[in-house]
Amino acid sequence: MKKITRRSFNATMTVGIGAMLNSTSACAASPQDGKKLGYALVGLGSYSEFQLAPSLVDAKHAYLAGIVTGTPAKATKWAEKYNLSQKNIYNYENFDDIANNDDIDIVYVVLPNSMHADFCIRAAKAGKHVVCEKPMAVSVAECDAIIKACKDAGVKLGVGYRLHSEPYTQELKRIVKEKQFGEVNFVSADAAYISRGNPDQWRLDRKLSGGGALMNMGVYSIQSAIYGSGQNPISVKAQEFSTRPDYFKDTDETISAQFEFPNGAVGNIFTSHNASINRHYSSFDKGWVELEPANGYGPLSGRTAGGVTLSYPHERQQKLQMDDFAHHIMHGSVNKVPGEMGKRDMIIVEAIYESIREGGKKIDLDLGQMGIV
C-alpha cells in the first residue's frame, strides 16, 4: 500500500461527502442475475484503488457495490469510474446507515490497523459480512471482540490473506499436506521491503499501525512459515535490529524470529522495512520447495526438488480471495481465511514482541486447540 501521512488521514476523517451525480462507466462492475454479492470498501487508499476495486470488476461472485471515504473528491472520482449509486456512498460519520442498504452484502475494512476493530464490529452490528485486511487487529483482545461481534450478529468473517487463494501457495500447501517429499524439517519465510520518504506516514506511527515491519510484512512471514510446515509453532524466540533509528523512531524496523514445530522441525522468519526480500523455502526429508517471489501481488514463481518449475496462469490474487469469500457465503464452501486465523497470528505477533522485550527469551505457544493451520 502507498504511504499516507497521519496528518492527511486524520484531516479527511470528519469531512462529509456531498451529493454527487450518478454516471455510467464502461468499467463498472454490477451484479448479474443476482448471483454476485456486493462489497463495500471502507478506506480508499492505494490498496483499494489499485488492487481491490479493479479485482472486483473481474470477479465472478462479487462486485463493487459501495464505498466509505472521508474525502469528497475520492467519492466523486469513484462514483464516476465505477457507476456507483449515491445511496451506496458513505463517510465515516454515517457509516452505520449501511445497515439499511440491501445492495451491500460484505464490508471490506481497509483502514489503518488501529481502526480495524471499530469498523469490523460496526459492520457486523449492521448485519454485513466482514472482511478485515491484515493484520486483523492490533491485539488479541481486539481479535476476540471482532470474532464475537460477527458471531453474535450471525455474519461471516474473513481476513485479507489473499495468498491462500492463489495457486502457488495452494500447491505448496498440497505438497506439505500430502508429504510428497516426506516430513518437513525446516522452513524459511522472508518478507521485507525498503521504506523511504515521508517519516509521518501512518505505518511509522505506532498509534495507527500497532507496530512496524512485524505488523505489516511480518504477517506474511508468519503465515508462510505455518502453511509451509503444515503446523502451528509451539514456541518462538525473536530479535529486533535497527540500522536507521532516526527514521524508525516509533516502530520496529527489522525482526528475525525462530519457531519450533510439533514434529521437531524448526523455522526462521525475517521481516523488515529496510530490506528487499520475498522468499519462502521448505525443506523436507526427500526434497524441497521454493517460492520466489513468494508473497507479492504476482505473478509468483516456484520450483521444487528434481528440477520441477511451478507455473500457473496469473490472476489477481485479490479477485480470487474475494470470490472465495463470496462463494463461502453463498454456497457454504470452506472459509479459507477465518477470523480465528487472524487471531492466531496476533497471538504469535504478541509472543514475538514479548520475546524481544525479554532479550530473546523463548516463549511457549499453545495454538493446537485453535484447529487452524
N, C-alpha and C positions, 0 to 999 in steps of 0.2 A: 504494500500500500504506500502511496506517496505521503510525504510528511505534511502535516498541517501544524500551525502554531497553536499553542494553548490559547493565546490571545484571540486569534481568528476564530477558533472553535467556540470559545465562550461568548464571543460577540454575536455569534449567529443563533445561539440557543433560544433567546427570547424574542427573536424577530418574527412577527406574524407573517402569514402568507396571504397576499392579496388575491382578489378574484382574478381568474385567468380564463382565457378563451380556449375551448376545445379545438383541436385541429386534427387533420388526417395526416398520416405518415406512412411511407412505403415500408418502413421497418417496424411498424407497430406490431406487437405480439398480442394476440387475443385468443380467447377460448374457442375451440372448435367442437361442435356437437356436445357441449357440456362435459367433455372428457378431460379438461385441464383444470388444475387448481390455480387460484390467483395468489401470487406472492406480493407482499408489500415490503419494500426495502426501507429500513429505518437507518438513516445516515447515508449521505450520497457522496462519500469520499471516493478516492480513485479506485478502490476495490469494487465498490458498487458500480461506478461509472464504466470501468474498462473490463471488468470480469463478470460480475453477476448479471447486470442488465443485458449485455449482449448475449450471454448464455441463455437467458430466458426467452430471447427472440427465437432461438432454435430448439428450445426444449420440447419434448414430446408430451409430457404430462403436466406442464406448468407454463405459466405466462406471467408477465409483469402487470399486475393489476393496480398497484398504488405505490406511493412514496411518502416518506416522512422526512421533512427537512426544515431547518430554521432559516434557510436562505431563499428569499423570493425569486432571485434570478435563476437559481437552480430549478426551482419548481416550474417556472415558465419554460425553461430550456427542455426539461424532461417531459413536460406535458406535450410540447410540440413534437419532440422526437419520437415518443412512444404512444402518442394518441391517447393520453390519459384523461379520463373524465375529471372535472374539477372536484367532484364529490369524493374522489379517491386520493386526493392530495391533502396531507395533514402536516401540521407543525408540531413542535414538542409540547405546546400548551394544550392543543385539542386532540392529542393522540388517542386518548381514551374513548373518543367518539367512534373509533374504528369498530367498536363492538356492534354498532348498528349497520355495518356495511357488509352485505352478503356477497359482494364481489371479491372480498379478501378472505382467503382461507388460511393463509400462512403468513406470519410476520417473521421476517429475517432481520435480526438485530446486528447492525454493522457499525457500531459506535465504539469509542474508546473503552478499554476493558472495564474501567471502574463504573461504567454506565450499563453494562450488560444485565446485571441482576435486576435493576429497576425496571428496564423496559421489557425484559423477558417475563417478569412477574405480571406487569401490567397487561402485556399481550395475552397471557394465559387467562387473566381475570376477564379480559374482553371476549374470551371464548375462541381465541385463534390458536391454531397450531403454531409451534415456535421452532425456529432455527436460530441458534446463538453462534455467532462467529467465535473462533478460538482466540484466546483461551476462554473457557466457559464463563469464568468469573475471576475475581482477584483473591478468593479464599474458598476453602472447602465449605465453610458455613454458607456462603452465598450460593454455591452449587446446590447444597441441600435445599435452600429456600426456593430456588428455581424449580428443582425437581418436584418439591411438594406442591408448589403453585400449579404446575401443569397436571399433576396427579389429581389434585382437588378439583380442578376445572374440567377434567376429563379430556384433555387435549394432548397431542403427541409432541414430543420434544426431541430435537436433534441438534448436533453440534456441527460446526462448519469444517469438518475433517474431510475435505474433498478427495484426498488420496485413496480413501477406502473404495471409491467408485471407479478409479481408473485402472486400466488393465495391467500395467507393470507391477503395481502394488498387489493387485489381486493374484497375479502369477507368483510373486514372492510368497504370499500367504499360502497359496496352494502347495508350493514346494515344501514349505515348512510343515504344514499340516499332514501331508501325505508322506513325509520323511523320504522324499525322493533321493536325497543324498545322506540319509541317516539322521542321527541326532545333531542338533545344533550344539556347538561348543564355544562359539564366540560370535559376538555381534559388535559392529562399529557403526555409529549413526551420527553424521555430522551435518549441521545446518547453520550457515552463517553468511552474513553479507557485511559490507563496509558502510557504515552510516557517516555521512558528511552533511555539511550545510547547516541549516538553522538549529542552534542548540536549544531553542524554545519549542521544538516540535513535541507533540504530546507523548510520543513514545519515550522521551527522555525525562518526562515528568512523572515521578512515581505515584502521585495522587491520581493521575489519569490512567497510567499503564499498569500499576500494581507491581512493576518490576521491569527489568531490562531485557537483555537478549534471551534469557530463560523463558520469560513470559511471551516472547514473540517467536523466534525461530526455534528456541529450545523445545517447544511443544512438539515440533516435527521430529526432533531427535528422540524424545521420549517415546512418541508413537512408533517410530521406525524401529527402535530397539525392541519394543514389545511385539509388534507383529512380525518382525524379522527373527524372533526367537520362539514365537508362539506361546509365550509365558509372561506372566506378570512378575516383576522383580520382587525378591524377598528382602533385599537390603540395598542401600545406596550410601556412598560417601562422595563428597564433592569438594572442588577447589575453585576459587574465583581469582581472576587475573585482570589487571588494568594497566594498559600502556598509554592511555590518553585520559588521565583523571581530570584534566582541565575541561574536557568535553563531556565525559560521562560522569557528571558530578552527583547525580541523584539515582542512577540506575546501574545495574551490573553490565559490564562490557563483554566479558568472556568467562564462560564457565565450562568446566570439564567434570564429568561425574562417572563413577563406576558402579555398575549393577552386579548383583549376584542373582542367579535364577534357580528355581527349584531343582532342575536336573543337573546342577553343578556348572552350568555354563556361566560365562562372565560376559560383560558388555561394557563398552565405553561410549559415552555421548560427548559431543563437543558442540558448543553453540557460541556465537559471538556477533556483536555489532561492529567488529573491527577486523574481520577476515572474510575471505571468499571461499566457501567450501559447500558442496552439495552432493553428498555421497552416502550410500548405505552398503555395508558388506556383512554377509552372514557366512560363517564358516561351519561346515558340517564334518562328520566323521569321514565322509567319502566325497566331498566336493565343496563347492562354494557358489554363492550368488552375489553379484554386484550390480547396483543401480547407480549410475552417474551420468547425468543428474538424477537425483532421487526424489526431490521434493519441490521442484519448480513448477510453474504453470504448464510446462510441456513445450514440445514433446520431450518425454523422458527417454532414457536409454538404459539397456541392461545386457548382461551376459552371464553365463554360468560355466561351471567346470565342463570340460570336454569341448570347449570352443564354440558353444552354442550362443548365438546372438538373439536376444529378445527383441521382437519388432512388432508393433501394433499400430494400426491407423490412429492418428491423433484426433481427438475430440476435446472440446473444452471440458476440463475436469469439473468446473462449476455446473455446467449443464448436466453432466452425469450425476453429480451429487444431488442437485435439486430435483431432478427427475426421480432418482431413487427414493427420496423422502416423500415426494408426492405419491409415488406408486405405493409406498408403505401405507400411507393414509388411506388411499382409495381401495387397495386390494389386500391389505394385511400382510404384505411381504415383510421380510426381516428388516428391522431398523438397523442399518449398518453402523450408525454413529449415535447411540442413545445418550441421554444426559448422564447416565452412570459412568460412561467412558470419560466424559469431561471431568466429572468429579474425581475419578481415579487418577487422572493426570494431574489434577490440582493437589491431590494428596502427595504425589511424588514431587511436585514442584515445592511444596511446603517442606518436605523432608530434605530436599537438596539445599534449600536456604538454611534450614536448621543445621545441617552438617557443616556448611560454610561458617556459620556463626560459632560452631563448636570446634573450629580448627580442623575440619576434615574428618570428624568422628563418623563412624559407621552408624547409620540409622536403620533400624529394622522396619520392614514394611509388612503389613498384614492385609493383602489385597485379594487373597484367594476366595474369600466369601463373596466378593463382588460379582464373580461369574463373567467378567468382561475381559476379553483378550483382543 
